[in-house]
Amino acid sequence: MYYNKLTKKVRFNIFGIDIKFQLPKKIKDKNERFENLIYELADPRTLAHIKLPKVLNLNESLDLLMSAKNSFARFGDGEFKIMMGESINFQKYDKSLAEKLKQIIKNKTEGILIGIPDTFGYCQSDYFRKILAHFRSELYKYITFDTTYIDACITRQFRFQSKTQGENFYNKFKSLWNEKDIVIIEGKGTHLGIGNDLFANAKSINRIICPNKNAYSKYNEILSISLKQSKDKLFLLALGPTATVLAYDLAQKGYRAIDIGHLDIMYEMFLKNAQKLIPLENKIVFNSERSSKKFDYCKDKKYYNETIVDLS
């Protein structure tokens, strides 16, 4: 049996079936606290003790990413869980990975933008609200409050007030690689840009294909191959927590690397006018699909012509 004291998560195996659950956090006098909450929040003495990280909104984040030759490393729930000692669906906990993430989130190096979700104050996500209710104090140990972060969710947008607003948003992103030679580093089955025009304006595309599970186990190999590429090329990364570390390390070596994460999937959802995530042909959308063999083969021959290394 496995038990994490910090996250209160229990995991054990019965007859080959992996079972995991989280112990509930006890809150004393719950009703009384909620009844009095609005009055406590209205008191300036309460607000004086509230700390919030500085996170730019989506438009400010995108404008800053475009305004200079910055690299970009993202943090989301997966990176936070690994920092707290947990494995996630597609990446086993690794102590060196966790320590590296803790170092990167405090980064103050010029030219490297760090993204965290803009959910620490006003929060529209029930999922992140639950995470913060349990682990805010722990996450605050890692965050630097005199640093301005950009919104990590910049790469997860597909619902906009209008089609024109969405088109303008993605056209800004596309301008980052307009007429540039790009290197895509992605997990097997991700197939970034295949079947859409997201990278149609790039000058050229090379791909380095990595495992879609536990990619960090091949990190040294991935980094070594990346460092053999020209510094004139723009690196676009979609490889979970491994991409966060890789974007940072490449930037330290003088490359420009942008962790674009789910951008391709979100663009597909936008084009299809989807209101929620839906399955896509020949692309991994959901973590449960990572073990499926149907994503091993890509129908587009261009994908294989662009692939220079396959580490999967």
Backbone hydrogen bonds in HBPLUS format (Angstrom, degrees):
<---DONOR---> <-ACCEPTOR-->    atom                        ^
c    i                          cat <-CA-CA->   ^        H-A-AA   ^      H-
h    n   atom  resd res      DA  || num        DHA   H-A  angle D-A-AA Bond
n    s   type  num  typ     dist DA aas  dist angle  dist       angle   num
A0002-TYR N   A0011-ARG O   2.65 MM   9  4.96 167.8  1.66 161.5 164.9     1
A0011-ARG N   A0002-TYR O   2.77 MM   9  4.96 154.9  1.83 152.6 154.8     2
A0004-ASN N   A0009-LYS O   3.02 MM   5  5.36 160.8  2.06 150.5 156.5     3
A0008-LYS N   A0004-ASN O   2.71 MM   4  5.36 127.8  1.98 146.8 161.0     4
A0023-LEU N   A0008-LYS O   2.90 MM  15  5.48 170.5  1.91 161.5 159.3     5
A0010-VAL N   A0021-PHE O   2.78 MM  11  5.46 172.4  1.79 177.0 178.0     6
A0021-PHE N   A0010-VAL O   2.94 MM  11  5.46 153.8  2.01 151.9 160.1     7
A0012-PHE N   A0019-ILE O   2.87 MM   7  5.45 160.2  1.90 158.8 165.3     8
A0019-ILE N   A0012-PHE O   2.84 MM   7  5.45 171.8  1.85 170.7 173.1     9
A0014-ILE N   A0017-ILE O   2.98 MM   3  5.19 157.9  2.03 145.3 145.8    10
A0017-ILE N   A0014-ILE O   2.89 MM   3  5.19 162.9  1.92 115.1 120.7    11
A0033-ARG N   A0029-ASP O   3.09 MM   4  6.33 153.5  2.16 154.0 161.8    12
A0034-PHE N   A0030-LYS O   3.13 MM   4  6.45 160.3  2.17 154.5 159.0    13
A0035-GLU N   A0031-ASN O   2.94 MM   4  6.14 160.1  1.98 152.8 158.6    14
A0036-ASN N   A0032-GLU O   3.18 MM   4  6.29 148.5  2.29 141.7 148.6    15
A0037-LEU N   A0033-ARG O   2.99 MM   4  5.88 116.9  2.40 136.8 152.8    16
A0037-LEU N   A0034-PHE O   3.24 MM   3  4.96 145.6  2.37  93.7 103.7    17
A0039-TYR N   A0036-ASN O   3.18 MM   3  5.59 126.9  2.47 106.8 119.7    18
A0040-GLU N   A0036-ASN O   3.10 MM   4  6.39 152.6  2.18 153.0 161.5    19
A0041-LEU N   A0037-LEU O   2.93 MM   4  6.18 157.3  1.98 157.4 163.6    20
A0042-ALA N   A0038-ILE O   3.24 MM   4  6.33 134.2  2.46 129.5 140.1    21
A0043-ASP N   A0040-GLU O   3.21 MM   3  5.36 153.8  2.28 102.5 110.3    22
A0046-THR N   A0043-ASP O   2.86 MM   3  5.49 143.3  1.99 119.8 129.5    23
A0048-ALA N   A0044-PRO O   3.05 MM   4  6.17 142.2  2.19 143.9 153.6    24
A0049-HIS N   A0046-THR O   3.10 MM   3  5.74 157.8  2.15 115.9 122.1    25
A0050-ILE N   A0047-LEU O   3.12 MM   3  5.18 165.5  2.14 108.1 112.6    26
A0149-TYR N   A0054-LYS O   2.77 MM  95  6.01 167.2  1.78 164.2 159.9    27
A0056-LEU N   A0149-TYR O   2.96 MM  93  6.39 161.1  1.99 152.3 153.9    28
A0061-SER N   A0057-ASN O   2.82 MM   4  5.92 154.6  1.88 155.4 163.6    29
A0062-LEU N   A0058-LEU O   2.98 MM   4  6.22 161.1  2.02 151.9 155.8    30
A0063-ASP N   A0059-ASN O   2.97 MM   4  6.12 160.7  2.01 148.2 153.8    31
A0064-LEU N   A0060-GLU O   2.97 MM   4  6.13 154.4  2.04 144.5 151.0    32
A0065-LEU N   A0061-SER O   3.01 MM   4  6.22 155.3  2.07 146.0 153.0    33
A0066-MET N   A0062-LEU O   3.05 MM   4  6.24 143.7  2.19 143.0 152.2    34
A0067-SER N   A0063-ASP O   2.93 MM   4  5.96 134.6  2.14 141.0 153.3    35
A0071-SER N   A0111-GLY O   2.80 MM  40  6.19 163.1  1.83 155.2 156.9    36
A0113-LEU N   A0071-SER O   2.81 MM  42  5.97 171.6  1.81 149.3 147.7    37
A0072-PHE N   A0257-ALA O   2.94 MM 185  6.47 156.3  1.99 151.7 156.0    38
A0259-ASP N   A0072-PHE O   2.99 MM 187  5.75 155.0  2.05 141.1 149.2    39
A0073-ALA N   A0113-LEU O   2.96 MM  40  6.39 160.2  2.00 165.0 170.6    40
A0115-GLY N   A0073-ALA O   2.85 MM  42  6.15 160.4  1.89 157.1 159.5    41
A0075-PHE N   A0115-GLY O   2.75 MM  40  5.79 135.5  1.95 140.5 154.2    42
A0080-PHE N   A0076-GLY O   3.05 MM   4  6.28 162.8  2.08 155.4 160.8    43
A0081-LYS N   A0077-ASP O   2.93 MM   4  6.10 156.5  1.99 147.4 153.2    44
A0082-ILE N   A0078-GLY O   3.11 MM   4  6.39 159.4  2.16 148.7 153.7    45
A0083-MET N   A0079-GLU O   3.00 MM   4  6.23 155.7  2.06 147.9 154.8    46
A0084-MET N   A0080-PHE O   3.10 MM   4  6.38 132.8  2.34 139.3 151.6    47
A0084-MET N   A0081-LYS O   3.07 MM   3  5.08 131.2  2.32  94.5 107.9    48
A0086-GLU N   A0081-LYS O   2.85 MM   5  5.16 164.5  1.88 144.3 140.9    49
A0085-GLY N   A0082-ILE O   3.04 MM   3  5.07 163.6  2.07 107.0 110.2    50
A0088-ILE N   A0091-GLN O   2.96 MM   3  5.28 174.9  1.97 150.9 152.0    51
A0091-GLN N   A0088-ILE O   3.28 MM   3  5.28 162.2  2.31 106.4 111.7    52
A0214-ASN N   A0090-PHE O   2.72 MM 124  5.90 164.6  1.75 137.6 142.5    53
A0098-ALA N   A0094-ASP O   2.91 MM   4  6.20 162.9  1.94 159.9 164.9    54
A0099-GLU N   A0095-LYS O   2.94 MM   4  6.18 161.6  1.98 152.6 157.1    55
A0100-LYS N   A0096-SER O   2.99 MM   4  6.08 150.3  2.08 138.7 147.0    56
A0101-LEU N   A0097-LEU O   2.95 MM   4  6.19 157.2  2.01 151.6 157.3    57
A0102-LYS N   A0098-ALA O   3.04 MM   4  6.30 154.3  2.11 146.4 153.3    58
A0103-GLN N   A0099-GLU O   3.11 MM   4  6.33 143.7  2.25 139.0 148.3    59
A0104-ILE N   A0100-LYS O   2.95 MM   4  6.23 159.0  2.00 150.8 156.4    60
A0105-ILE N   A0101-LEU O   3.07 MM   4  6.19 164.5  2.09 155.1 157.3    61
A0106-LYS N   A0103-GLN O   3.33 MM   3  5.69 146.6  2.45 104.6 113.5    62
A0107-ASN N   A0104-ILE O   2.84 MM   3  5.00 160.8  1.88 118.2 120.3    63
A0112-ILE N   A0109-THR O   3.41 MM   3  6.08 153.3  2.49 138.5 137.0    64
A0150-ILE N   A0114-ILE O   3.03 MM  36  6.27 164.4  2.05 145.4 150.4    65
A0116-ILE N   A0150-ILE O   3.08 MM  34  6.53 140.9  2.24 162.8 172.9    66
A0152-ALA N   A0116-ILE O   2.96 MM  36  4.64 167.3  1.98 106.0 110.0    67
A0129-ARG N   A0125-SER O   2.94 MM   4  6.07 150.7  2.02 144.3 153.6    68
A0130-LYS N   A0126-ASP O   3.05 MM   4  6.21 149.1  2.15 141.4 147.8    69
A0131-ILE N   A0127-TYR O   3.21 MM   4  6.58 155.7  2.27 143.4 149.8    70
A0132-LEU N   A0128-PHE O   2.91 MM   4  6.12 165.8  1.93 154.8 157.7    71
A0133-ALA N   A0129-ARG O   2.96 MM   4  6.08 147.9  2.07 141.6 150.5    72
A0134-HIS N   A0130-LYS O   3.34 MM   4  6.56 143.7  2.48 142.7 150.0    73
A0134-HIS N   A0131-ILE O   3.25 MM   3  5.49 131.8  2.50  99.4 111.0    74
A0135-PHE N   A0131-ILE O   2.83 MM   4  5.88 159.0  1.87 155.1 162.2    75
A0136-ARG N   A0132-LEU O   3.10 MM   4  4.56 139.4  2.27 129.3 124.8    76
A0138-GLU N   A0135-PHE O   3.10 MM   3  5.25 120.2  2.48 100.9 115.7    77
A0139-LEU N   A0135-PHE O   2.92 MM   4  6.16 165.9  1.94 163.6 167.6    78
A0140-TYR N   A0136-ARG O   2.89 MM   4  6.06 150.1  1.98 154.2 162.8    79
A0141-LYS N   A0138-GLU O   3.09 MM   3  5.46 151.2  2.18 106.0 114.6    80
A0142-TYR N   A0139-LEU O   3.00 MM   3  5.56 149.1  2.10 113.3 121.5    81
A0143-ILE N   A0139-LEU O   3.33 MM   4  6.65 145.5  2.46 147.6 157.4    82
A0147-THR N   A0144-THR O   3.40 MM   3  5.62 160.6  2.44 107.2 109.6    83
A0154-ILE N   A0151-ASP O   3.09 MM   3  5.72 154.5  2.16 121.2 122.8    84
A0156-ARG N   A0153-CYS O   2.96 MM   3  5.03 161.4  1.99 114.7 115.5    85
A0166-GLY N   A0162-SER O   3.19 MM   4  6.51 156.0  2.25 145.4 151.4    86
A0167-GLU N   A0163-LYS O   2.88 MM   4  6.16 158.6  1.92 152.7 158.9    87
A0168-ASN N   A0164-THR O   2.92 MM   4  6.12 160.2  1.96 151.2 156.1    88
A0169-PHE N   A0165-GLN O   3.03 MM   4  6.21 151.8  2.12 141.6 149.4    89
A0170-TYR N   A0166-GLY O   3.02 MM   4  6.32 164.8  2.04 155.1 157.4    90
A0171-ASN N   A0167-GLU O   2.83 MM   4  5.93 149.2  1.92 146.5 156.1    91
A0172-LYS N   A0168-ASN O   3.10 MM   4  6.24 146.4  2.21 141.0 148.1    92
A0173-PHE N   A0169-PHE O   3.34 MM   4  6.72 156.4  2.40 140.6 146.2    93
A0174-LYS N   A0170-TYR O   2.88 MM   4  6.15 162.9  1.91 151.1 155.7    94
A0175-SER N   A0171-ASN O   3.08 MM   4  6.25 137.5  2.27 137.8 147.7    95
A0175-SER N   A0172-LYS O   3.18 MM   3  5.23 129.9  2.44  95.7 108.6    96
A0176-LEU N   A0173-PHE O   2.95 MM   3  5.59 156.0  2.01 116.5 123.9    97
A0177-TRP N   A0174-LYS O   3.22 MM   3  5.86 143.5  2.36 113.8 120.7    98
A0178-ASN N   A0175-SER O   3.45 MM   3  4.88 166.2  2.47  92.5  96.3    99
A0180-LYS N   A0177-TRP O   3.13 MM   3  5.12 153.0  2.21 130.0 122.1   100
A0179-GLU N   A0201-ASN O   2.82 MM  22  5.97 173.6  1.82 151.8 151.1   101
A0203-LYS N   A0180-LYS O   2.79 MM  23  4.84 140.6  1.94 118.8 127.3   102
A0234-LEU N   A0181-ASP O   2.96 MM  53  6.37 159.0  2.00 156.5 159.0   103
A0182-ILE N   A0204-SER O   2.93 MM  22  6.14 172.1  1.93 147.0 148.9   104
A0206-ASN N   A0182-ILE O   2.96 MM  24  6.38 149.5  2.06 150.4 160.3   105
A0183-VAL N   A0234-LEU O   2.82 MM  51  6.13 155.4  1.88 149.2 153.5   106
A0236-LEU N   A0183-VAL O   2.86 MM  53  6.14 163.7  1.89 155.5 158.8   107
A0184-ILE N   A0206-ASN O   2.74 MM  22  6.15 164.0  1.77 165.8 166.6   108
A0208-ILE N   A0184-ILE O   2.81 MM  24  6.23 156.7  1.87 163.0 167.6   109
A0185-ILE N   A0236-LEU O   2.96 MM  51  6.32 162.0  1.99 157.2 161.9   110
A0238-ALA N   A0185-ILE O   2.92 MM  53  6.29 158.9  1.96 167.0 167.3   111
A0186-GLU N   A0208-ILE O   3.20 MM  22  6.60 151.7  2.28 156.5 164.7   112
A0210-CYS N   A0186-GLU O   2.82 MM  24  5.94 160.6  1.86 157.7 161.6   113
A0190-THR N   A0187-GLY O   3.04 MM   3  5.59 156.9  2.10 140.3 140.1   114
A0188-LYS N   A0210-CYS O   2.78 MM  22  5.84 132.9  2.00 164.7 168.4   115
A0284-ILE N   A0189-GLY O   3.13 MM  95  5.81 153.9  2.20 144.5 148.4   116
A0194-ILE N   A0191-HIS O   3.15 MM   3  5.58 164.8  2.17 129.0 132.3   117
A0196-ASN N   A0193-GLY O   3.47 MM   3  5.55 165.9  2.49 117.0 116.1   118
A0200-ALA N   A0197-ASP O   3.16 MM   3  4.83 170.2  2.17 104.7 106.9   119
A0202-ALA N   A0199-PHE O   3.10 MM   3  5.41 166.8  2.12 112.5 116.3   120
A0207-ARG N   A0306-GLU O   2.79 MM  99  5.64 145.4  1.91 136.5 133.4   121
A0308-ILE N   A0207-ARG O   2.89 MM 101  5.79 160.9  1.92 152.0 155.6   122
A0209-ILE N   A0309-VAL O   2.90 MM 100  6.26 163.2  1.93 157.6 156.6   123
A0311-LEU N   A0209-ILE O   2.65 MM 102  5.75 164.6  1.67 163.4 161.9   124
A0217-SER N   A0214-ASN O   3.12 MM   3  5.83 159.4  2.17 117.0 122.5   125
A0218-LYS N   A0215-ALA O   2.98 MM   3  5.73 162.9  2.01 120.9 126.2   126
A0219-TYR N   A0216-TYR O   3.03 MM   3  4.70 157.3  2.08 111.3 108.7   127
A0222-ILE N   A0218-LYS O   2.95 MM   4  6.21 160.2  1.99 157.3 163.7   128
A0223-LEU N   A0219-TYR O   2.83 MM   4  6.05 169.0  1.84 165.0 167.0   129
A0224-SER N   A0220-ASN O   2.97 MM   4  6.03 158.3  2.01 140.3 146.8   130
A0225-ILE N   A0221-GLU O   3.07 MM   4  6.25 163.3  2.09 150.3 153.6   131
A0226-SER N   A0222-ILE O   3.02 MM   4  6.18 155.4  2.09 145.8 153.3   132
A0227-LEU N   A0223-LEU O   2.96 MM   4  6.18 153.4  2.03 152.3 158.6   133
A0228-LYS N   A0225-ILE O   3.16 MM   3  5.35 153.0  2.24 102.4 110.6   134
A0229-GLN N   A0226-SER O   3.04 MM   3  5.55 164.3  2.07 115.0 120.1   135
A0233-LYS N   A0230-SER O   3.22 MM   3  5.70 164.6  2.24 110.4 115.1   136
A0235-PHE N   A0256-ARG O   3.01 MM  21  6.22 177.1  2.01 163.2 162.3   137
A0258-ILE N   A0235-PHE O   2.84 MM  23  6.17 163.9  1.87 153.8 156.5   138
A0237-LEU N   A0258-ILE O   2.92 MM  21  6.09 167.4  1.94 148.3 150.7   139
A0260-ILE N   A0237-LEU O   2.86 MM  23  5.74 129.1  2.12 141.2 156.2   140
A0261-GLY N   A0237-LEU O   3.25 MM  24  6.60 137.2  2.45 153.1 150.5   141
A0243-ALA N   A0240-GLY O   2.96 MM   3  5.49 134.7  2.17 112.3 123.3   142
A0245-VAL N   A0241-PRO O   3.32 MM   4  6.71 158.6  2.37 150.9 154.0   143
A0246-LEU N   A0242-THR O   2.90 MM   4  6.07 160.7  1.94 148.1 154.5   144
A0247-ALA N   A0243-ALA O   2.86 MM   4  5.87 163.9  1.89 148.6 152.0   145
A0248-TYR N   A0244-THR O   3.39 MM   4  6.53 157.2  2.45 137.8 143.4   146
A0249-ASP N   A0245-VAL O   2.91 MM   4  6.18 168.4  1.93 157.1 160.1   147
A0250-LEU N   A0246-LEU O   2.88 MM   4  5.93 165.1  1.90 154.1 158.1   148
A0251-ALA N   A0247-ALA O   3.09 MM   4  6.12 154.5  2.15 137.9 145.2   149
A0252-GLN N   A0248-TYR O   3.01 MM   4  6.29 149.4  2.10 146.8 155.2   150
A0253-LYS N   A0250-LEU O   2.98 MM   3  5.07 136.0  2.18  97.4 110.4   151
A0255-TYR N   A0250-LEU O   2.98 MM   5  5.28 163.8  2.01 145.6 140.6   152
A0254-GLY N   A0251-ALA O   3.07 MM   3  5.14 164.0  2.10 106.6 110.2   153
A0263-LEU N   A0260-ILE O   2.93 MM   3  5.63 163.8  1.96 145.5 150.9   154
A0266-MET N   A0262-HIS O   2.94 MM   4  6.15 165.2  1.97 163.7 168.7   155
A0267-TYR N   A0263-LEU O   2.87 MM   4  6.06 150.7  1.95 148.1 156.5   156
A0268-GLU N   A0264-ASP O   3.04 MM   4  6.33 152.8  2.12 144.7 151.6   157
A0269-MET N   A0265-ILE O   3.00 MM   4  6.35 154.2  2.07 147.6 154.7   158
A0270-PHE N   A0266-MET O   2.88 MM   4  6.17 153.0  1.95 146.7 154.3   159
A0271-LEU N   A0267-TYR O   2.91 MM   4  6.18 162.6  1.94 152.0 156.2   160
A0272-LYS N   A0268-GLU O   3.04 MM   4  6.24 145.2  2.16 143.9 153.2   161
A0274-ALA N   A0269-MET O   2.94 MM   5  5.13 163.4  1.97 154.1 154.3   162
A0273-ASN N   A0270-PHE O   3.01 MM   3  4.94 157.7  2.06 103.0 109.8   163
A0289-GLU N   A0286-PHE O   2.90 MM   3  5.56 162.5  1.93 120.7 126.7   164
A0290-ARG N   A0287-ASN O   3.15 MM   3  5.58 169.5  2.16 116.6 119.9   165
A0292-SER N   A0289-GLU O   3.02 MM   3  5.35 160.6  2.06 114.1 120.4   166
A0296-ASP N   A0293-LYS O   3.02 MM   3  5.33 165.2  2.04 113.5 118.0   167
A0303-TYR N   A0300-ASP O   3.14 MM   3  5.73 143.2  2.28 113.0 120.9   168
A0304-TYR N   A0301-LYS O   3.08 MM   3  5.43 123.0  2.42 105.1 117.7   169
A0305-ASN N   A0301-LYS O   3.13 MM   4  6.48 153.7  2.20 150.7 158.7   170
A0306-GLU N   A0302-LYS O   2.96 MM   4  6.14 142.0  2.10 146.4 156.1   171
A0307-THR N   A0303-TYR O   3.18 MM   4  6.33 127.7  2.47 135.0 147.8   172
